[in-house]
Amino acid sequence: MSKSRSRRGQNLRLHVAYLAARLMAEEGVPDYATAKQKAARQAGLGDAAVLPDNGEIEEALREYQGLYQSEEQPAHLRYLREIAVKVMREFEDYRPVLVGSVLNGTAGQHSDVNLQFFTDDAKALTMFLLNRRYRFEEGTRSVRRAGRLDDVPQITLAVEDANVTITVLDPGDERSSARPRPDMEPQRARLAEVEALLAASA
């Protein structure tokens, strides 16, 4: 491959990554895969070889937020982390962990707080929510386990002005979750770690 073709491919990747980042930041597209697909259609691209990976989109999203949302995004991120701490404290018996954009710092105005709970009694969790008079919706989502996709319960709560999405997993899923490499950011955080993030941003 010539240098010019290689450079053109890299420029296309960066262009699609930027389009995907804008879709996530401004229009609330919730995940990298959907944003990438929409951005590729906008750019008229069908060649998967020139599409950016999730890391490139995340980098573009951070850059976009730094340029165009430098005041409101950090404030809203802190608000969502405060919501996460509030819910994690109340549901501490379910060993909650924070995951997703509120943890990695890319959450924006359209982002949910994403938590994982670990229990072998999802019905008891539903009763807990009813007794606490939470407004919530129940559904399912697919998660990958041992090379296959399984449907697990998912609950969406309305907490103040934010949505909190809870994925309900088995206790075994907590033990079997792979730990990130030392050079990677944490993929999930317990209550004390989220409280530390808040303290660091005060």
Summary of the structure (lengths in Angstrom):
residues: 202
radius of gyration: 18.7
end to end distance: 50.0
largest distance: 65.4
contacts: 557
relative contact order: 0.12
helix: 53%
strand: 20%
